[in-house]
């Protein structure tokens, strides 16, 4: 089984929220926007391969939350992870104003717990 570490950022520096991510992932989006959707989720997912570094002074100063692990197991595809994220965005409109990276982490952690 593949184990991924997830860390949420306390704020979206670029303003890329769940609302924006969902717009980019919508079926009626342009091919460019659809590419942004897939690329963003891929990038966040790739970042989950980084080892936990909670000993860094800068991490403590920024008040990063506790690490959450995701265990995708064998055979879990990127398409499945993308579907999980889109489902979470659609079913939780009250949190879509949060940073997209935090939401991607949250939905994958809920879907693929260790």
C-alpha positions in Angstrom: 0.0 0.0 0.0 1.1 3.5 -0.8 1.3 5.9 2.1 1.1 9.6 1.5 1.6 12.4 4.0 -0.8 15.3 3.9 -0.2 18.8 5.3 -2.7 21.6 5.0 -1.7 25.2 4.5 -3.3 27.7 6.8 -4.1 30.1 3.9 -4.2 30.2 0.2 -1.5 32.6 -0.8 -2.7 32.7 -4.4 -6.5 32.7 -3.7 -7.0 29.3 -5.3 -10.0 28.1 -3.4 -12.3 25.1 -3.7 -14.7 27.3 -5.6 -12.1 28.0 -8.3 -11.0 24.4 -8.4 -14.6 23.2 -8.9 -15.2 25.7 -11.7 -12.0 24.4 -13.4 -13.1 20.8 -13.0 -16.7 21.3 -14.3 -17.6 19.3 -17.4 -18.4 22.5 -19.3 -15.0 24.0 -18.6 -12.6 24.7 -21.4 -9.9 22.2 -22.1 -7.4 24.6 -20.6 -9.4 24.8 -17.3 -9.8 21.1 -17.2 -6.1 20.8 -17.6 -5.6 23.2 -14.7 -8.0 21.1 -12.6 -6.1 17.9 -13.3 -2.7 19.6 -13.0 -3.6 21.1 -9.6 -4.8 17.9 -8.1 -1.8 16.1 -9.5 0.6 18.7 -8.0 -1.0 18.6 -4.6 -1.0 14.8 -4.7 2.7 14.7 -5.8 3.4 17.0 -2.8 2.0 14.4 -0.5 5.0 12.3 -1.2 7.2 14.7 0.8 8.3 13.3 4.2 6.8 15.0 7.3 9.1 17.8 8.5 7.4 19.0 11.7 10.8 19.7 13.4 11.4 22.8 11.3 11.1 26.0 13.2 9.4 27.7 10.2 6.7 25.0 10.3 6.0 25.6 14.0 6.0 29.3 13.5 3.4 29.0 10.6 1.3 26.7 12.8 0.9 23.9 10.3 -1.7 21.3 11.3 -0.8 17.8 12.3 0.1 15.4 9.5 -2.6 13.2 8.2 -1.8 10.1 6.2 -3.5 8.7 3.1 -3.2 5.1 2.2 -4.3 4.6 -1.4 -3.4 0.9 -1.7 -2.8 -0.9 -4.9 -4.7 0.0 -8.0 -6.0 3.5 -6.9 -5.8 5.7 -10.0 -5.4 9.4 -10.4 -8.9 9.4 -11.9 -10.3 8.0 -8.7 -8.5 10.6 -6.6 -9.8 13.4 -8.9 -13.4 12.0 -8.6 -13.1 12.0 -4.8 -12.0 15.6 -4.8 -14.7 16.7 -7.1 -17.3 14.8 -5.1 -16.1 16.5 -1.9 -16.3 19.9 -3.5 -19.8 19.3 -4.8 -21.1 17.9 -1.5 -19.6 20.5 0.8 -20.4 24.0 -0.6 -20.1 25.6 2.8 -16.3 25.0 2.8 -15.4 25.7 -0.8 -14.1 29.1 0.2 -11.2 27.4 1.9 -7.8 26.9 0.1 -8.1 24.2 -2.5 -5.0 22.5 -1.3 -6.5 22.0 2.2 -9.7 20.6 0.6 -7.8 18.2 -1.6 -6.0 16.9 1.4 -9.1 16.6 3.5 -11.1 14.7 0.9 -8.3 12.3 0.1 -7.7 11.6 3.8 -11.3 10.9 4.4 -11.6 8.6 1.3 -8.3 6.7 1.9 -7.6 6.5 5.6 -4.8 4.4 7.0 
